[in-house]
Amino acid sequence: MSALPVVSGRELANALDKIGYVLDRQRGSHLILRQEAPPHRRLTVPDHKEVAKGTLRTIIRQAGLSVEEFKDLL
């Protein structure tokens, strides 16, 4: 298993933007991202200075990426 990088919520949102996720809205400190192309997924990304490791791994999995693919997006 590959080690996860330390990223902020904004860095995570920018990386997901490269695969088609756009900012839909923001509620408090959470960004709601939506994928325009099918399968039309929605992801909630905390807008924190550092995203917790478990949260990051879950978001990567929900986006349909591997850790290595995610690292390439950064």
N, C-alpha and C positions, 0 to 999 in steps of 0.2 A: 504494500500500500504506500502510495506516494505521500510525502508530507504536504500539508496544506500551507499556502502562503498566508501572510498576515495582510489583510486588506480592509479598507474602510468601506462603508456602505456606498459611497459615491463611486469608488473604484470598481466595486462589484457591479453597480448599475451600468457603468461605462463599458465594462467587459461584456455584459449581457446585451448591451445595445448593438454590439458587433454581430450578434446572431439573430437580430430582429426584435428584441424586446425594447419597447418604448415606454416612457413615463406616462402612465395613465392619469394618476393623481397622487397626492400626498396627504396623509392623515397623521398629524403629529410628527413623530420622528420615524415614520415608516413610509417608504416609497412603494407604490403599487405599480408594477410593471406589467405590460400586456404584450403578448406576441401577436402581431397582425396576421401573419401567415398561419395556415392550419398547422398544428392542432389548437390554436387559440388558447394558449395557457396564460395564467396570471401568476405572478410571483410577488411576494411581499418581502421587501428588503429593508432591514433596519438601517436608518441613516445615522450610524454611530461611527466613532473614530476607528474602532476595531470591531469587526464582526466576529462573534464567538465561533470557535472551531466547529462545533456541532451544528450550529445554524448555517454556517457556510457550506458544510458538507451536504446538508439537506437541500439547500437552494441549488447547489450544483446538480444534485441528483434529480430534483424536480425539473430543472432545465433540460434534462436529458444529456448531460455532459459527463465525461470522466474528469478526474482531477487533472490529468495531463492535458486534455483538451482545454480545460479552464485556464491552466497556466499559460498555454499558448495565446489565449485571448488577452492576457494582461500585457 
